[in-house]
C-alpha cells in the first residue's frame, strides 16, 4: 500500500461508522458514512490510478447502503454507483429527515486541474431516489441496503431496501437504463445556463482538454446534483404482504425452461426469516418463506454462489445454506411444481418429480418464433405435418398436457376453444413416431400490450409465463 494511503481512508475509525469497500480494475474504492463529526466521503484509496475524494460540500452526512460497478461496452465509460441516504437539511416537521441518493463516478477519472478539483472527482454526480407510490405523501427515503442485478451492459435492475420514519421497510426496483439516461441528459440542479458539450461529468481521459477545462470543472464542482428524480419501476414499491422488517437483500437472474429470464429476490428479515420472491413485470410473488435460525435473530448477511447453486445466510451467531433450486418442497405433481412459479425448477416427466433445471432440459431443437397478437384476436398456431404416421401434440412451458391438434391439410393447428383459451407463453409442437420424438416448431405467444424498456424486458422477461401456466392447469 502506498505511503499516501491512510488507514482512515479505507476503514471506519469508529465502530458505528459504516463503510463500503469495492475493488475494481485493480483499484480500491471506499465510502465512509458520516459519524462522530466525520463528514463522510467517497474515495479511491489505492491502486494504479490517482487517489481522489469527494468535496466536503457534495455530501450531507451520508449513510452508505452499497456500491457496484456499472459496466459499459466502452471501457472508458465504466462507472461505479454508490447508494446512500443524506440528511435533509431543508426538512420541516412534516417532511422526512432523510433523502435517498444514487451517486456515480467514472472509473477513468484522474482528477481535475491544479486550481480546480486537483485531488477530487471530476465526474461525481448524484440524483435523488424516490421509493413510494407516485403522487402520494407516503415515501420511504432512508436507503438501507442495495443489490445490483445486471443482465447486459447498462441494463438490469437495482433493488433497494428503504425505510421511513416509523422504520417500516419496503423494496423498490430501479432500471439501470433509466438511471444512466438521467445522469446523461438531466439538467443540473441550480444551474440555469446551457450546458457545455461535452457536458459536465462526462467520462473522459485526463488528456481530453474539452472535458477538463476550468469552466466545465467549476460547474461540476458547484452543481453535482441532477434535477431529475429517479422513480421505481411501475412507480410503486414491490407489493409484499409481510409485516416483518427487511434487513438484507440479494438477487439472481434465472433462465427458466420456457427460455425466459426471471429475477429472483431473497430477502432476510429482522426475525431471521428468508423470503424467496419472483419479480416480473406483472409484480412480485412470494415463492417460499424459510425459518432457519433457532433464536430468530436478524439476518445480517446473505450471499449467492451461482456456480454451486447455493444461498448463504448469516446472523450474528449462525450461518445456514440453502439450495437455490429447492424443488422438493413443491409437491408430487406437475401441477404443484408449476404452481410454485419457481424458475429454478421444472417437472421431470420421466422421473415424475419436481427437479432442478439442468442444461439438458433447456436444450431445445427449435427457437421459438415470437407471435404478437391482441388479447381478443384470433390465433391459429400451425405445426407442419411431415408424416401422417406420427402422432402430434402441443406442449406449453415444459409441463406436458394434451391440447387439441387438428390436422388441416399439411398442418396440425393449435386453436383456442372456450374451455382452453390461449394464454401467453412458449408453445412447442412435438411429433412422435415409432418411439422417436422430435420437436417440429415452437412459438412464443405475446399479447400486444405496448413496448417495454430494454432493461425491464431483458431482466424481468416479457410475461409471467410460469404463473400463466398455473391457470392452464386448474
C-alpha distance (Angstrom), angle and dihedral (degrees) to the residues before:
residue distance angle dihedral
X1 . . .
X2 3.81 . .
X3 3.80 121.1 .
X4 3.81 90.3 -117.0
X5 3.81 91.9 62.4
X6 3.78 113.5 92.6
X7 3.79 121.0 -161.4
X8 3.81 89.4 -127.7
X9 3.81 88.6 64.0
X10 3.81 91.4 61.6
X11 3.79 107.8 26.2
X12 3.78 126.1 48.3
X13 3.83 108.5 -110.1
X14 3.82 90.8 -151.2
X15 3.83 125.2 58.4
X16 3.81 90.6 -132.5
X17 3.80 93.2 51.2
X18 3.81 110.7 99.6
X19 3.78 116.8 -142.4
X20 3.80 132.6 -168.5
X21 3.81 120.9 -159.5
X22 3.79 127.6 -171.8
X23 3.79 129.8 -178.7
X24 3.81 114.8 -153.4
X25 3.80 133.5 160.6
X26 3.83 91.0 -7.6
X27 3.81 92.1 -55.5
X28 3.80 129.7 107.2
X29 3.80 121.1 -133.1
X30 3.78 122.6 -170.9
X31 3.77 136.7 -176.7
X32 3.80 119.6 -161.2
X33 3.79 119.0 -162.7
X34 3.79 120.8 -134.8
X35 3.81 115.2 -92.6
X36 3.81 139.9 148.6
X37 3.79 94.4 3.1
X38 3.82 93.9 -42.2
X39 3.82 108.6 128.8
X40 3.80 98.7 -147.2
X41 3.82 125.8 -116.9
X42 3.79 146.5 -161.0
X43 3.80 110.7 -136.4
X44 3.76 144.6 170.8
X45 3.76 98.5 -138.9
X46 3.78 108.6 172.1
X47 3.82 140.7 16.9
X48 3.77 142.8 62.7
X49 3.81 94.7 -50.6
X50 3.79 126.0 76.3
X51 3.81 117.3 -80.6
X52 3.80 109.5 -110.5
X53 3.80 138.5 178.3
X54 3.78 141.9 -171.1
X55 3.78 120.4 -97.7
X56 3.81 112.6 -106.1
X57 3.81 93.3 -117.9
X58 3.81 93.5 54.8
X59 3.81 95.6 72.0
X60 3.81 128.0 48.5
X61 3.82 107.1 -153.0
X62 3.83 94.0 -52.0
X63 3.79 125.4 -155.9
X64 3.81 108.8 -159.2
X65 3.80 123.3 -138.6
X66 3.82 101.8 179.6
X67 3.80 148.2 -47.1
X68 3.81 136.3 -135.2
X69 3.81 141.9 177.8
X70 3.82 113.3 -110.6
X71 3.82 106.1 -157.8
X72 3.78 127.4 -149.5
X73 3.81 131.5 -164.3
X74 3.81 86.3 -117.5
X75 3.81 107.0 61.8
X76 3.81 88.5 -149.3
X77 3.82 88.6 69.0
X78 3.81 98.6 50.1
X79 3.79 108.6 131.7
X80 3.79 140.9 -174.1
X81 3.78 120.7 -135.8
X82 3.80 121.4 -152.7
X83 3.81 122.1 -161.7
X84 3.78 119.9 -153.6
X85 3.79 149.1 134.0
X86 3.79 126.0 -118.4
X87 3.77 132.1 -158.5
X88 3.80 109.3 -98.7
X89 3.80 98.7 -126.5
X90 3.82 92.5 -173.8
X91 3.81 96.1 48.3
X92 3.79 120.1 133.9
X93 3.81 127.1 -159.3
X94 3.82 92.3 -82.4
X95 3.81 95.6 48.3
X96 3.79 131.9 83.6
X97 3.82 114.1 -99.1
X98 3.82 91.4 -134.0
X99 3.77 138.7 55.5
X100 3.79 122.2 -157.4
X101 3.80 118.0 -131.7
X102 3.77 144.6 -173.6
X103 3.80 114.8 -154.6
X104 3.77 127.5 -173.6
X105 3.81 140.4 -168.7
X106 3.79 131.7 -175.2
X107 3.80 114.2 -114.2
X108 3.82 90.2 -140.5
X109 3.83 90.9 60.4
X110 3.83 113.2 125.6
X111 3.80 99.7 173.9
X112 3.79 133.3 -98.6
X113 3.79 138.9 -78.9
X114 3.76 126.5 -53.5
X115 3.82 92.2 -98.0
X116 3.86 99.3 33.4
X117 3.82 122.8 50.0
X118 3.84 94.2 -28.6
X119 3.83 93.8 166.5
X120 3.79 99.6 19.7
X121 3.80 136.5 85.6
X122 3.78 114.9 -83.8
X123 3.82 93.3 -167.8
X124 3.81 102.7 47.5
X125 3.79 113.2 133.0
X126 3.78 130.1 163.5
X127 3.79 133.9 -164.1
X128 3.77 134.0 -164.6
X129 3.81 115.0 -112.3
X130 3.80 122.4 -151.9
X131 3.80 122.4 -156.5
X132 3.78 113.6 -175.8
X133 3.76 141.5 66.2
X134 3.79 109.1 -50.1
X135 3.81 114.3 -107.7
X136 3.81 95.9 16.9
X137 3.82 130.0 102.5
X138 3.81 91.5 -128.0
X139 3.80 102.1 101.2
X140 3.81 135.0 155.1
X141 3.78 108.7 -142.5
X142 3.80 104.9 165.4
X143 3.82 109.0 93.2
X144 3.81 104.6 -148.5
X145 3.80 105.2 170.0
X146 3.82 139.2 -10.4
X147 3.79 138.6 -158.6
X148 3.81 125.0 -171.2
X149 3.80 118.8 -146.7
X150 3.80 109.9 -171.2
X151 3.79 121.0 -172.2
X152 3.81 101.5 174.9
X153 3.78 136.1 -5.1
X154 3.81 108.3 -53.4
X155 3.79 92.7 -6.8
X156 3.76 130.1 97.4
X157 3.76 138.9 73.0
X158 3.77 138.9 -73.2
X159 3.80 114.9 -146.8
X160 3.78 118.7 -159.8
X161 3.79 137.2 -176.3
X162 3.81 110.5 -140.8
X163 3.78 133.0 -177.9
X164 3.80 135.9 -165.3
X165 3.81 132.6 -143.5
X166 3.83 90.0 -77.8
X167 3.83 91.4 52.8
X168 3.79 93.0 -113.4
X169 3.81 108.1 152.9
X170 3.81 130.6 -146.9
X171 3.80 137.0 168.7
X172 3.81 123.3 -121.3
X173 3.81 127.4 -174.1
X174 3.81 125.0 -150.1
X175 3.79 132.5 -165.9
X176 3.82 113.4 -120.6
X177 3.79 87.5 -153.8
X178 3.82 91.3 58.3
X179 3.82 93.0 45.7
X180 3.80 92.1 49.5
X181 3.80 90.3 50.3
X182 3.83 91.5 50.3
X183 3.81 93.0 51.3
X184 3.81 89.8 48.2
X185 3.81 99.4 47.0
X186 3.82 113.6 18.1
X187 3.78 123.2 108.9
X188 3.79 116.7 -108.1
X189 3.78 115.4 -108.0
X190 3.80 111.9 -105.0
X191 3.81 94.4 7.1
X192 3.80 112.5 109.7
X193 3.80 102.5 170.8
X194 3.83 122.3 93.8
X195 3.80 111.7 -83.8
X196 3.79 118.0 -113.5
X197 3.79 123.6 -118.6
X198 2.97 115.6 -88.7
X199 3.79 87.1 39.1
X200 3.82 119.3 -127.7
X201 3.79 111.8 -84.6
X202 3.81 96.0 29.7
X203 3.81 114.8 149.1
X204 3.80 106.1 -108.7
X205 3.79 139.9 149.6
X206 3.80 117.3 -99.6
X207 3.82 91.7 -110.4
X208 3.83 91.1 60.1
X209 3.81 98.1 105.2
X210 3.81 92.8 -175.1
X211 3.82 91.9 62.3
X212 3.80 94.8 37.4
X213 3.78 105.1 50.8
X214 3.79 122.0 126.2
X215 3.80 95.7 -107.1
X216 3.81 95.7 53.6
X217 3.81 92.7 43.8
X218 3.81 90.5 50.5
X219 3.81 90.1 54.4
X220 3.83 93.7 53.1
X221 3.82 90.4 43.7
X222 3.81 92.7 55.9
X223 3.83 100.9 31.0
X224 3.82 110.8 36.5
X225 3.83 96.2 149.2
X226 3.80 124.4 83.9
X227 3.81 120.8 -138.9
X228 3.80 97.5 -132.1
X229 3.81 115.2 94.6
X230 3.81 115.2 -141.4
X231 3.80 112.7 -129.5
X232 3.81 127.9 -166.7
X233 3.79 126.7 -101.5
X234 3.83 108.7 -75.3
X235 3.85 87.7 5.3
X236 3.82 93.3 -92.3
X237 3.82 138.6 84.0
X238 3.78 118.1 -102.4
X239 3.80 110.2 -80.1
X240 3.80 104.5 -117.8
X241 3.80 117.2 159.1
X242 3.80 95.4 -148.3
X243 3.80 125.7 129.3
X244 3.81 94.8 -166.1
X245 3.81 119.2 96.4
X246 3.81 117.5 -108.3
X247 3.80 115.7 -126.5
X248 3.82 105.8 169.7
X249 3.81 140.3 18.1
X250 3.81 137.4 -166.6
X251 3.81 129.9 165.3
X252 3.79 142.2 -162.8
X253 3.82 137.3 -163.0
X254 3.80 114.2 -129.5
X255 3.81 129.2 -164.4
X256 3.80 104.7 -145.1
X257 3.80 128.4 -158.7
X258 3.81 91.1 -96.4
X259 3.83 89.2 64.6
X260 3.81 92.8 -110.2
X261 3.81 127.1 125.1
X262 3.79 117.0 -127.5
X263 3.79 133.2 -170.6
X264 3.80 116.8 -128.2
X265 3.80 118.0 -167.3
X266 3.80 125.3 -162.8
X267 3.80 115.4 -158.3
X268 3.79 124.4 -167.3
X269 3.80 117.8 -155.5
X270 3.77 139.9 -153.3
X271 3.82 90.8 -107.0
X272 3.78 95.1 54.1
X273 3.81 97.2 -98.7
X274 3.80 126.5 137.4
X275 3.80 121.1 -149.5
X276 3.80 121.7 -158.7
X277 3.82 108.5 -153.4
X278 3.80 132.0 -173.5
X279 3.82 111.6 -146.9
X280 3.82 120.6 -164.9
X281 3.79 135.2 149.6
X282 3.81 85.8 -87.6
X283 3.81 91.5 62.8
X284 3.79 139.0 -100.2
X285 3.81 126.4 -40.0
X286 3.82 124.0 -172.7
X287 3.81 105.6 -132.5
X288 3.80 98.1 -179.5
X289 3.80 144.0 -10.2
X290 3.80 122.8 -147.4
X291 3.81 130.5 -160.9
X292 3.79 103.6 -161.7
X293 3.78 108.9 157.0
X294 3.79 130.6 72.5
X295 3.79 98.1 -141.9
X296 3.84 99.3 37.9
X297 3.80 90.9 -121.7
X298 3.81 118.0 173.2
X299 3.79 116.7 -88.9
X300 3.81 105.7 -111.7
X301 3.80 101.8 176.6
X302 3.80 142.9 12.8
X303 3.80 133.7 -177.5
X304 3.82 133.9 -177.8
X305 3.80 122.2 -140.4
X306 3.83 101.2 -163.0
X307 3.82 94.9 -179.0
X308 3.80 94.7 57.8
X309 3.81 94.0 29.4
X310 3.79 99.2 -122.4
X311 3.80 138.3 132.7
X312 3.80 116.7 -150.0
X313 3.81 118.4 -154.8
X314 3.78 126.1 -171.9
X315 3.80 140.2 -171.5
X316 3.79 125.7 -179.2
X317 3.81 89.7 -85.7
X318 3.82 108.9 25.6
X319 3.79 144.2 38.6
X320 3.80 123.3 -155.8
X321 3.80 133.2 -175.7
X322 3.81 127.6 -145.0
X323 3.80 129.6 -173.4
X324 3.79 111.3 -118.8
X325 3.80 88.1 -141.0
X326 3.80 98.8 52.2
X327 3.79 91.8 165.1
X328 3.81 101.4 150.9
X329 3.80 91.7 75.9
X330 3.80 93.6 67.5
X331 3.78 102.1 79.3
X332 3.79 135.6 -107.3
X333 3.80 104.0 -71.5
X334 3.80 138.3 72.7
X335 3.79 88.7 -120.6
X336 3.81 93.2 56.4
X337 3.79 91.6 44.7
X338 3.80 93.4 54.1
X339 3.81 93.6 40.6
X340 3.81 88.5 60.6
X341 3.84 87.4 68.2
X342 3.79 89.3 -149.1
X343 3.84 107.3 151.9
X344 3.82 91.0 -161.7
X345 3.81 88.4 67.2
X346 3.81 138.4 62.2
X347 3.78 137.9 174.7
X348 3.80 112.5 -97.2
X349 3.80 104.5 -145.7
X350 3.81 94.7 -162.9
X351 3.82 97.6 44.6
X352 3.82 90.8 36.5
X353 3.79 94.5 -138.1
X354 3.80 141.9 100.5
X355 3.79 106.7 -95.2
X356 3.77 141.4 172.2
X357 3.79 114.0 -86.2
X358 3.78 113.4 -107.4
X359 3.79 129.0 -172.2
X360 3.80 91.2 -95.8
X361 3.84 98.2 63.0
X362 3.80 88.8 48.3
X363 3.79 93.2 53.8
X364 3.79 109.3 99.9
X365 3.79 131.3 178.2
X366 3.82 94.6 -139.8
X367 3.78 135.2 44.2
X368 3.82 112.8 -129.0
X369 3.79 114.0 -109.9
X370 3.80 110.2 -136.9
X371 3.79 114.1 -122.7
X372 3.81 115.8 -168.5
X373 3.80 113.1 -158.8
X374 3.79 140.4 162.6
X375 3.80 115.1 -103.4
X376 3.80 93.2 -117.3
X377 3.79 97.0 32.0
X378 3.83 127.1 109.6
X379 3.83 116.0 -89.0
X380 3.81 126.7 -169.1
X381 3.79 116.9 172.4
X382 3.84 111.5 -163.7
X383 3.79 126.0 -152.2
X384 3.85 116.0 -166.6
X385 3.81 111.9 -119.4
X386 3.80 106.5 -138.4
X387 3.79 97.9 167.6
X388 3.78 128.5 26.5
X389 3.82 89.0 -157.5
X390 3.83 91.2 64.8
X391 3.78 126.9 86.5
X392 3.79 116.3 -129.4
X393 3.77 130.7 -153.8
X394 3.79 139.0 166.2
X395 3.80 123.7 -123.6
X396 3.81 126.0 -166.2
X397 3.82 126.2 -157.2
X398 3.82 93.6 -19.6
X399 3.80 96.6 -66.4
X400 3.80 105.9 113.2
X401 3.80 116.9 -133.1
X402 3.79 125.7 150.0
X403 3.78 112.7 -108.4
X404 3.82 125.7 -175.6
X405 3.80 110.5 -83.3
X406 3.79 108.8 -177.0
X407 3.81 116.7 -168.4
X408 3.77 110.2 -135.7
X409 3.79 114.3 173.2
X410 3.79 107.4 -50.8
X411 3.82 95.9 -15.0
X412 3.78 137.5 75.3
X413 3.81 103.4 -144.8
X414 3.77 127.6 -152.8
X415 3.79 105.9 -153.1
X416 3.82 130.8 172.9
X417 3.81 121.3 -104.1
X418 3.84 129.9 -169.7
X419 3.80 88.4 -103.9
X420 3.79 93.2 44.4
X421 3.81 113.8 36.9
X422 3.77 114.6 -177.6
X423 3.79 116.0 -105.8
X424 3.78 131.0 -169.7
X425 3.78 115.3 -80.9
X426 3.79 146.5 86.9
X427 3.84 115.4 -56.1
X428 3.80 121.4 -166.6
X429 3.80 127.2 -167.5
X430 3.81 113.0 -144.8
X431 3.80 127.0 -167.4
X432 3.81 122.0 -160.6
X433 3.80 125.4 -168.7
X434 3.82 130.1 162.6
X435 3.78 90.9 -8.8
X436 3.83 94.3 -53.0
X437 3.80 120.3 116.4
X438 3.80 126.5 -157.4
X439 3.76 132.5 -179.0
X440 3.81 106.2 -130.5
X441 3.80 104.8 -178.6
X442 3.80 140.1 -19.2
X443 3.79 135.1 -156.1
X444 3.76 134.2 -163.4
X445 3.79 107.0 -146.0
X446 3.83 113.0 -153.1
X447 3.78 125.0 177.9
X448 3.78 115.9 -131.9
X449 3.82 102.0 -107.3
X450 3.79 103.2 145.1
X451 3.81 131.9 -88.8
X452 3.80 124.3 -48.0
X453 3.77 127.2 -148.8
X454 3.80 112.9 -101.0
X455 3.78 90.7 -118.2
X456 3.78 95.1 54.3
X457 3.77 95.3 40.6
X458 3.80 93.6 51.4
X459 3.79 97.3 42.0
X460 3.77 104.9 35.7
X461 3.79 100.0 30.8
X462 3.77 124.8 -121.0
X463 3.80 97.1 -86.6
X464 3.75 143.8 5.1
X465 3.78 91.1 -100.3
X466 3.77 97.8 165.4
X467 3.78 92.1 52.6
X468 3.80 91.0 48.9
X469 3.79 89.9 53.4
X470 3.78 88.7 57.9
X471 3.80 90.4 59.7
X472 3.80 90.1 52.3
X473 3.77 91.2 55.7
X474 3.79 98.4 49.2
